[in-house]
Amino acid sequence: MSSFHIHAIKAFDDNYIWAISAEQHAIIIDPGSADEVISYLNAHQLTPVAILITHHHHDHIGGVDKLMSLYKDCTLYAHSHHGLTDAVPVDEGSQLHIMGLDFTVQMSAGHTDSHLSYLVQMDGVMRVFCGDTLFSGGCGRVFTGTIEQLYASFERYLRLPDETLFYPAHEYTLSNLKFAQTVCADSVKKTIETAILDTQARLENAKISLPTQLGYEKQINVFLHSFEPSLRQAMADKLGCADDGLSVFTALRIAKNNA
């Protein structure tokens, strides 16, 4: 059994800064705020050896400068477009060996044009630190990327095993599922209703809804449903769009923006 532990450090209203720890060391993903990270590290007597950045938005990098000034031996990894001058540049296909773990960097553009995901195998299961690309029940808004890029990123995620665990950076699950209720195919409405109740129960008990398994997302995430002909036809009718995957995916994102 691996000694690695993954923990969600809460920040702002709904951000999760993910920490992977083993023994006295930690890897931090997307530290939008430093103080919460420092408190967690101190409480568990951990020293960060690496910071991984998925994209450049402030709620993902706002704590970087303070952490890097405090922990001199920590290495920062980010895309060259993320605007972090002290970072080791990484891009599609980069391989990182950190703390005994082998990470693969995958471009997952759409939310931004240089958004990255970090994939790592732990305990025989693929883990994906996906930032703001995929959320449980949803996807990120399109800012400096394009909807075509976001659709392609989801298409790549779908090639991973159903057991793959995703670690999004926000607690948006309940909002996404309530939106899904309004647009989903009737055949999955009961599944989504059950997911809403399960998520509400977890949040009311001070738990979080993440990580989420790809196989589960295939059941409850309407953006993934746009890749399933039998499900997207019903959504296309509700959304008033063509019934091809990209058209439905695009219409869903527009509808969610306006929800």
KEVEX-960709 format. One line per field, with one value per residue: y negated, z negated, x negated of N, C-alpha, C in turn; residue number from 0. Coordinates in pm, whole numbers. Layout:
<recs>
n_y [Y, ...]
n_z [Z, ...]
n_x [X, ...]
ca_y [Y, ...]
ca_z [Z, ...]
ca_x [X, ...]
c_y [Y, ...]
c_z [Z, ...]
c_x [X, ...]
n [NUM, ...]
</recs>
This chain:
<recs>
n_y [120, -217, -503, -751, -1045, -1229, -1548, -1795, -2130, -2388, -2701, -3050, -3094, -2854, -2712, -2443, -2358, -2125, -1885, -1660, -1425, -1262, -1098, -1345, -1533, -1731, -1787, -2058, -2167, -2424, -2670, -2909, -3073, -3147, -3131, -2938, -2707, -2710, -2687, -2428, -2277, -2330, -2224, -1955, -1904, -1924, -1970, -2152, -2025, -2068, -2272, -2261, -2403, -2460, -2659, -3017, -3183, -3403, -3289, -3051, -3086, -3281, -3247, -3172, -3330, -3397, -3141, -3038, -3212, -3149, -2877, -2773, -2559, -2454, -2354, -2511, -2440, -2519, -2629, -2811, -3028, -3105, -3312, -3304, -3369, -3230, -2966, -2623, -2544, -2365, -2148, -1998, -1653, -1664, -1510, -1448, -1367, -1338, -1323, -1048, -991, -966, -1202, -1292, -1552, -1705, -1884, -2066, -2253, -2523, -2628, -2808, -2910, -2783, -2584, -2322, -1971, -1743, -1421, -1124, -804, -629, -391, -204, -336, -582, -926, -1252, -1580, -1834, -2105, -2371, -2254, -2012, -1974, -1811, -1693, -1898, -2156, -2386, -2743, -2913, -3111, -3241, -3038, -2817, -2692, -2471, -2370, -2300, -2100, -1910, -1853, -1724, -1505, -1374, -1310, -1117, -893, -774, -522, -405, -399, -610, -885, -1216, -1539, -1817, -2182, -2323, -2342, -2282, -2103, -2060, -2279, -2233, -1989, -2058, -2229, -2039, -1885, -2031, -2007, -1751, -1422, -1239, -979, -973, -1131, -1048, -936, -1163, -1311, -1150, -1179, -1448, -1445, -1282, -1442, -1673, -1562, -1492, -1745, -1871, -1729, -1823, -1723, -1676, -1682, -1565, -1363, -1277, -1001, -891, -705, -748, -1017, -988, -906, -1121, -1371, -1614, -1732, -1539, -1367, -1468, -1333, -1097, -952, -864, -1008, -1275, -1353, -1395, -1613, -1798, -1852, -1982, -2202, -2324, -2293, -2168, -1810, -1707, -1627, -1849, -2071, -2033, -2029, -2291, -2440, -2361, -2477, -2749, -2769, -2704, -2918, -3115, -3036]
n_z [0, 88, -63, -9, -38, 44, 19, -12, -31, -150, -7, 39, 156, 277, 371, 418, 314, 404, 224, 229, 28, -138, -388, -508, -310, -41, 247, 409, 568, 768, 587, 498, 283, 22, -262, -368, -272, -396, -665, -660, -589, -809, -1018, -965, -957, -715, -423, -126, 190, 451, 672, 871, 1153, 1311, 1465, 1539, 1387, 1114, 880, 877, 879, 698, 451, 501, 508, 236, 121, 262, 180, -85, -97, 5, 143, 301, 610, 888, 1130, 1444, 1734, 1998, 2072, 1847, 1703, 1491, 1380, 1245, 1290, 1385, 1716, 1850, 2071, 2311, 2288, 2123, 1877, 1535, 1253, 933, 592, 595, 763, 1092, 1310, 1589, 1815, 1961, 2222, 2176, 2297, 2333, 2120, 2059, 2296, 2249, 2063, 1839, 1751, 1493, 1484, 1298, 1183, 911, 658, 845, 982, 1216, 1168, 1213, 1210, 1278, 1277, 1389, 1602, 1626, 1421, 1153, 1284, 1470, 1667, 1725, 1773, 2087, 2146, 2235, 2408, 2650, 2734, 2895, 2829, 2563, 2589, 2727, 2526, 2338, 2492, 2500, 2228, 2208, 2313, 2113, 1849, 1696, 1422, 1354, 1149, 1098, 1001, 959, 927, 793, 589, 738, 782, 698, 806, 1077, 1117, 1066, 1279, 1482, 1450, 1587, 1855, 1928, 2082, 2054, 1971, 1796, 1589, 1335, 1229, 1206, 1026, 799, 763, 694, 439, 301, 314, 178, -77, -142, -148, -350, -563, -608, -431, -113, 241, 404, 484, 821, 1010, 1341, 1465, 1317, 1380, 1647, 1619, 1495, 1590, 1804, 2007, 2085, 2178, 2424, 2596, 2637, 2856, 2811, 2590, 2641, 2847, 2731, 2569, 2760, 2879, 2667, 2633, 2875, 3089, 3335, 3361, 3335, 3160, 3085, 3129, 2940, 2703, 2707, 2699, 2448, 2282, 2328, 2231, 1963, 1887, 1881, 1691]
n_x [-85, -56, -215, -126, 75, 365, 494, 748, 707, 891, 984, 1064, 1401, 1481, 1265, 1030, 716, 496, 307, 45, -98, -372, -546, -753, -713, -563, -358, -216, 76, 186, 185, 378, 395, 169, 166, 346, 230, -22, 59, 167, -61, -229, -77, -89, -353, -502, -706, -705, -797, -748, -552, -272, -124, 183, 312, 318, 489, 573, 678, 553, 282, 217, 92, -164, -410, -458, -483, -703, -902, -920, -977, -1257, -1372, -1180, -1036, -893, -651, -520, -332, -492, -338, -204, -303, -483, -783, -983, -939, -988, -953, -679, -495, -270, -317, -540, -745, -753, -937, -873, -908, -908, -700, -563, -475, -274, -242, 34, 178, 470, 648, 889, 1060, 858, 603, 365, 395, 314, 313, 225, 120, 104, 7, 125, 132, 219, 417, 515, 469, 597, 514, 693, 749, 942, 1072, 1236, 1515, 1689, 1980, 1977, 1810, 1534, 1568, 1520, 1246, 968, 922, 1078, 1406, 1392, 1138, 1185, 1377, 1222, 1039, 1200, 1263, 1019, 988, 1183, 1065, 929, 915, 1222, 1196, 1038, 950, 1056, 945, 1075, 1054, 1249, 1546, 1806, 2004, 2278, 2419, 2369, 2502, 2767, 2815, 2783, 3012, 3204, 3154, 3085, 3113, 3418, 3381, 3169, 3236, 3325, 3093, 2932, 3082, 3053, 2778, 2768, 2893, 2712, 2481, 2564, 2598, 2334, 2207, 2352, 2262, 2014, 1828, 1656, 1729, 1548, 1253, 1368, 1490, 1417, 1592, 1824, 1872, 1942, 2200, 2334, 2252, 2344, 2199, 2020, 2211, 2265, 2107, 2229, 2441, 2712, 2789, 2729, 2900, 3151, 3086, 3009, 3255, 3386, 3221, 3226, 3043, 2806, 2750, 2493, 2186, 2009, 2174, 2381, 2231, 2131, 2371, 2463, 2265, 2310, 2572, 2528, 2367, 2557, 2730]
ca_y [0, -340, -593, -882, -1095, -1346, -1628, -1919, -2247, -2481, -2842, -3138, -3042, -2718, -2654, -2338, -2349, -1985, -1854, -1520, -1417, -1135, -1125, -1487, -1616, -1752, -1853, -2146, -2198, -2546, -2745, -3043, -3148, -3083, -3114, -2809, -2603, -2715, -2631, -2283, -2222, -2338, -2133, -1816, -1901, -1893, -2068, -2135, -2008, -2112, -2334, -2239, -2503, -2421, -2776, -3142, -3266, -3443, -3197, -2931, -3120, -3396, -3219, -3118, -3412, -3383, -3006, -3021, -3289, -3085, -2742, -2801, -2439, -2409, -2378, -2551, -2394, -2587, -2658, -2940, -3133, -3132, -3436, -3281, -3374, -3136, -2830, -2531, -2536, -2234, -2155, -1867, -1544, -1674, -1405, -1498, -1267, -1416, -1253, -908, -981, -1003, -1282, -1327, -1678, -1698, -2008, -2054, -2390, -2551, -2729, -2902, -2852, -2709, -2505, -2191, -1873, -1661, -1284, -1043, -675, -603, -274, -136, -417, -710, -1047, -1367, -1711, -1893, -2248, -2418, -2197, -1930, -1974, -1705, -1735, -2013, -2193, -2525, -2845, -2943, -3245, -3267, -2925, -2808, -2581, -2354, -2315, -2238, -1976, -1818, -1813, -1623, -1386, -1306, -1252, -999, -779, -719, -417, -451, -408, -731, -984, -1356, -1628, -1956, -2285, -2397, -2270, -2327, -1984, -2073, -2374, -2167, -1885, -2124, -2269, -1918, -1845, -2109, -1983, -1613, -1327, -1185, -848, -987, -1230, -987, -923, -1295, -1345, -1076, -1243, -1573, -1409, -1233, -1556, -1756, -1494, -1503, -1882, -1900, -1659, -1884, -1650, -1737, -1593, -1527, -1351, -1211, -896, -911, -623, -819, -1136, -946, -893, -1242, -1494, -1633, -1766, -1409, -1308, -1517, -1236, -977, -985, -839, -1109, -1412, -1384, -1453, -1745, -1886, -1894, -2079, -2321, -2381, -2298, -2046, -1699, -1658, -1644, -1982, -2165, -2013, -2073, -2437, -2489, -2337, -2574, -2877, -2763, -2708, -3056, -3199, -2974]
ca_z [0, 97, -178, 39, -82, 120, -66, 45, -118, -108, 2, 94, 132, 325, 431, 354, 346, 375, 168, 227, -73, -180, -491, -548, -191, 23, 376, 402, 700, 783, 463, 519, 160, -48, -406, -398, -243, -504, -785, -643, -594, -947, -1102, -935, -955, -577, -345, 15, 280, 586, 696, 1008, 1192, 1428, 1550, 1484, 1314, 984, 774, 888, 865, 610, 336, 546, 469, 92, 94, 317, 99, -215, -81, 107, 219, 373, 755, 948, 1267, 1508, 1876, 2020, 2088, 1719, 1650, 1368, 1432, 1175, 1311, 1485, 1814, 1890, 2179, 2353, 2293, 2024, 1775, 1410, 1148, 810, 468, 628, 852, 1232, 1366, 1730, 1838, 2078, 2256, 2166, 2325, 2348, 2017, 2108, 2412, 2207, 1945, 1831, 1651, 1446, 1470, 1221, 1139, 768, 612, 959, 1037, 1274, 1104, 1302, 1149, 1402, 1265, 1421, 1728, 1592, 1286, 1138, 1339, 1558, 1727, 1702, 1873, 2187, 2136, 2343, 2499, 2737, 2703, 2968, 2748, 2444, 2637, 2755, 2397, 2285, 2577, 2454, 2097, 2226, 2350, 1990, 1790, 1615, 1281, 1336, 1055, 1133, 887, 1002, 833, 733, 543, 821, 819, 677, 906, 1207, 1124, 1075, 1419, 1563, 1442, 1679, 1996, 1952, 2139, 1951, 1927, 1690, 1490, 1202, 1186, 1166, 902, 691, 743, 620, 299, 245, 300, 69, -204, -169, -184, -480, -665, -605, -340, 19, 345, 488, 630, 891, 1100, 1479, 1490, 1256, 1460, 1769, 1585, 1443, 1648, 1933, 2109, 2137, 2250, 2562, 2675, 2647, 2949, 2756, 2489, 2692, 2931, 2644, 2526, 2877, 2894, 2560, 2650, 3006, 3167, 3412, 3268, 3330, 3028, 3058, 3121, 2812, 2600, 2713, 2650, 2304, 2215, 2336, 2139, 1826, 1863, 1861, 1590]
ca_x [0, -133, -204, -84, 205, 410, 582, 800, 697, 995, 945, 1168, 1536, 1506, 1144, 953, 575, 467, 176, 5, -203, -430, -646, -753, -717, -434, -342, -100, 130, 266, 204, 431, 369, 58, 182, 410, 131, -121, 123, 175, -196, -278, 1, -127, -500, -538, -781, -673, -911, -708, -422, -227, -24, 262, 335, 266, 585, 519, 719, 470, 140, 201, 6, -293, -525, -482, -530, -837, -997, -932, -1034, -1359, -1408, -1061, -1044, -766, -631, -408, -350, -561, -237, -138, -355, -558, -920, -1072, -890, -1041, -845, -628, -397, -221, -414, -648, -748, -810, -958, -872, -872, -885, -585, -587, -365, -271, -172, 122, 248, 616, 691, 1032, 1083, 757, 535, 246, 432, 251, 352, 115, 166, 11, 58, 103, 206, 280, 527, 474, 524, 583, 533, 746, 775, 1077, 1120, 1352, 1570, 1788, 2108, 1970, 1681, 1499, 1603, 1418, 1192, 872, 922, 1195, 1495, 1340, 1030, 1242, 1439, 1113, 983, 1292, 1248, 897, 1017, 1267, 981, 873, 999, 1335, 1154, 958, 1003, 1030, 934, 1098, 1010, 1361, 1665, 1917, 2081, 2421, 2467, 2365, 2606, 2898, 2825, 2800, 3153, 3288, 3119, 3044, 3208, 3507, 3334, 3068, 3284, 3329, 2953, 2885, 3152, 2986, 2648, 2793, 2918, 2585, 2390, 2616, 2570, 2191, 2174, 2413, 2183, 1881, 1740, 1653, 1783, 1436, 1242, 1477, 1443, 1461, 1710, 1938, 1898, 2013, 2341, 2400, 2199, 2410, 2100, 1976, 2324, 2265, 2031, 2312, 2550, 2845, 2819, 2718, 3015, 3255, 3041, 3015, 3396, 3416, 3138, 3252, 2920, 2777, 2730, 2355, 2128, 1958, 2287, 2448, 2136, 2129, 2501, 2465, 2181, 2381, 2686, 2477, 2323, 2675, 2819]
c_y [-124, -425, -732, -916, -1218, -1419, -1755, -2030, -2350, -2624, -2921, -3077, -2895, -2654, -2537, -2345, -2207, -1969, -1703, -1509, -1274, -1166, -1274, -1583, -1626, -1816, -1932, -2179, -2321, -2621, -2889, -3133, -3073, -3048, -2980, -2693, -2596, -2654, -2479, -2219, -2221, -2237, -1988, -1799, -1856, -2006, -2048, -2123, -2054, -2177, -2314, -2336, -2456, -2539, -2904, -3224, -3284, -3346, -3063, -2960, -3228, -3373, -3176, -3198, -3394, -3245, -2986, -3099, -3223, -2950, -2746, -2680, -2382, -2446, -2405, -2504, -2460, -2602, -2795, -3055, -3172, -3256, -3424, -3265, -3273, -2990, -2752, -2512, -2392, -2252, -2013, -1765, -1553, -1564, -1460, -1383, -1343, -1327, -1105, -884, -1029, -1072, -1299, -1455, -1667, -1833, -1982, -2193, -2399, -2659, -2844, -2833, -2774, -2627, -2367, -2102, -1792, -1522, -1203, -914, -655, -486, -205, -211, -546, -824, -1164, -1494, -1807, -2039, -2284, -2366, -2116, -1952, -1856, -1758, -1848, -2033, -2340, -2618, -2862, -3089, -3270, -3148, -2930, -2690, -2455, -2288, -2242, -2104, -1870, -1768, -1707, -1493, -1306, -1241, -1121, -875, -713, -611, -475, -471, -535, -828, -1124, -1442, -1773, -2055, -2364, -2300, -2327, -2217, -2007, -2167, -2309, -2065, -1947, -2178, -2149, -1870, -1910, -2075, -1836, -1533, -1267, -1055, -856, -1081, -1173, -972, -1056, -1342, -1276, -1138, -1374, -1544, -1362, -1348, -1646, -1694, -1506, -1644, -1919, -1835, -1703, -1801, -1724, -1635, -1533, -1440, -1280, -1113, -917, -829, -686, -942, -1102, -931, -1027, -1373, -1514, -1673, -1640, -1339, -1354, -1426, -1107, -1007, -969, -944, -1250, -1449, -1452, -1593, -1844, -1939, -2000, -2211, -2391, -2396, -2170, -1935, -1636, -1697, -1784, -2083, -2155, -2062, -2226, -2496, -2471, -2443, -2712, -2880, -2769, -2849, -3144, -3147, -3057]
c_z [0, -28, -136, -9, 0, 36, 7, -60, -67, -109, 68, 66, 169, 391, 349, 406, 307, 326, 171, 130, -96, -274, -525, -429, -124, 160, 370, 544, 692, 652, 489, 400, 82, -193, -443, -374, -354, -632, -778, -655, -737, -1036, -1085, -922, -817, -515, -198, 100, 422, 581, 844, 1040, 1317, 1522, 1470, 1404, 1168, 873, 781, 867, 761, 492, 373, 493, 320, 59, 143, 238, -36, -206, 36, 195, 297, 521, 809, 1092, 1325, 1657, 1891, 2034, 1955, 1649, 1520, 1403, 1367, 1203, 1409, 1588, 1849, 1993, 2207, 2360, 2196, 1919, 1650, 1311, 1017, 695, 495, 718, 991, 1289, 1517, 1745, 1967, 2101, 2249, 2182, 2341, 2249, 2039, 2221, 2375, 2080, 1952, 1730, 1616, 1413, 1396, 1176, 992, 726, 726, 1024, 1095, 1201, 1197, 1223, 1263, 1390, 1290, 1556, 1706, 1446, 1273, 1184, 1440, 1619, 1698, 1808, 1971, 2172, 2252, 2437, 2590, 2696, 2776, 2891, 2626, 2479, 2663, 2626, 2331, 2363, 2533, 2317, 2111, 2269, 2228, 1934, 1704, 1468, 1251, 1241, 1096, 1007, 935, 890, 769, 690, 614, 846, 809, 780, 1044, 1222, 1134, 1216, 1507, 1563, 1550, 1825, 2029, 2022, 2026, 1893, 1815, 1579, 1349, 1145, 1136, 1039, 782, 660, 666, 471, 232, 219, 186, -66, -241, -217, -320, -595, -663, -527, -206, 123, 432, 412, 690, 992, 1240, 1510, 1434, 1337, 1590, 1744, 1557, 1508, 1788, 2043, 2167, 2213, 2396, 2654, 2698, 2734, 2889, 2654, 2547, 2783, 2849, 2598, 2641, 2898, 2791, 2582, 2783, 3092, 3249, 3316, 3277, 3196, 2995, 3045, 2987, 2698, 2592, 2658, 2500, 2230, 2217, 2236, 1994, 1792, 1823, 1753, 1463]
c_x [-88, -111, -159, 57, 240, 514, 624, 790, 797, 944, 1058, 1307, 1550, 1384, 1090, 809, 534, 323, 156, -111, -249, -546, -643, -750, -580, -452, -212, -54, 220, 292, 249, 409, 262, 89, 243, 313, 28, -65, 130, 38, -250, -207, -42, -279, -552, -618, -748, -798, -877, -571, -390, -114, 49, 288, 312, 365, 541, 558, 647, 321, 113, 108, -135, -411, -560, -538, -674, -942, -1021, -1003, -1133, -1391, -1290, -1075, -904, -762, -506, -437, -417, -463, -171, -194, -433, -705, -1013, -1036, -976, -929, -808, -518, -351, -335, -529, -633, -817, -822, -975, -829, -839, -766, -622, -464, -385, -189, -92, 187, 399, 677, 842, 1072, 984, 682, 409, 272, 369, 324, 229, 169, 60, 80, 22, 191, 280, 393, 470, 545, 497, 614, 564, 783, 919, 1125, 1246, 1387, 1664, 1924, 2098, 1833, 1656, 1555, 1489, 1375, 1097, 855, 1043, 1280, 1449, 1225, 1084, 1307, 1331, 1047, 1069, 1280, 1126, 920, 1094, 1187, 918, 966, 1111, 1297, 1074, 1027, 959, 1036, 951, 1064, 1124, 1472, 1787, 2019, 2231, 2483, 2472, 2476, 2745, 2921, 2853, 2945, 3239, 3265, 3094, 3153, 3291, 3455, 3230, 3114, 3283, 3188, 2899, 2954, 3089, 2851, 2662, 2812, 2790, 2488, 2435, 2582, 2423, 2156, 2232, 2338, 2037, 1780, 1737, 1698, 1673, 1337, 1363, 1421, 1500, 1586, 1836, 1974, 1971, 2163, 2408, 2356, 2255, 2312, 2037, 2088, 2328, 2184, 2110, 2434, 2690, 2887, 2818, 2834, 3124, 3214, 3044, 3156, 3431, 3342, 3160, 3128, 2906, 2736, 2590, 2293, 2083, 2071, 2358, 2359, 2134, 2259, 2515, 2385, 2247, 2498, 2639, 2428, 2441, 2768, 2824]
n [0, 1, 2, 3, 4, 5, 6, 7, 8, 9, 10, 11, 12, 13, 14, 15, 16, 17, 18, 19, 20, 21, 22, 23, 24, 25, 26, 27, 28, 29, 30, 31, 32, 33, 34, 35, 36, 37, 38, 39, 40, 41, 42, 43, 44, 45, 46, 47, 48, 49, 50, 51, 52, 53, 54, 55, 56, 57, 58, 59, 60, 61, 62, 63, 64, 65, 66, 67, 68, 69, 70, 71, 72, 73, 74, 75, 76, 77, 78, 79, 80, 81, 82, 83, 84, 85, 86, 87, 88, 89, 90, 91, 92, 93, 94, 95, 96, 97, 98, 99, 100, 101, 102, 103, 104, 105, 106, 107, 108, 109, 110, 111, 112, 113, 114, 115, 116, 117, 118, 119, 120, 121, 122, 123, 124, 125, 126, 127, 128, 129, 130, 131, 132, 133, 134, 135, 136, 137, 138, 139, 140, 141, 142, 143, 144, 145, 146, 147, 148, 149, 150, 151, 152, 153, 154, 155, 156, 157, 158, 159, 160, 161, 162, 163, 164, 165, 166, 167, 168, 169, 170, 171, 172, 173, 174, 175, 176, 177, 178, 179, 180, 181, 182, 183, 184, 185, 186, 187, 188, 189, 190, 191, 192, 193, 194, 195, 196, 197, 198, 199, 200, 201, 202, 203, 204, 205, 206, 207, 208, 209, 210, 211, 212, 213, 214, 215, 216, 217, 218, 219, 220, 221, 222, 223, 224, 225, 226, 227, 228, 229, 230, 231, 232, 233, 234, 235, 236, 237, 238, 239, 240, 241, 242, 243, 244, 245, 246, 247, 248, 249, 250, 251, 252, 253, 254, 255, 256, 257, 258]
</recs>
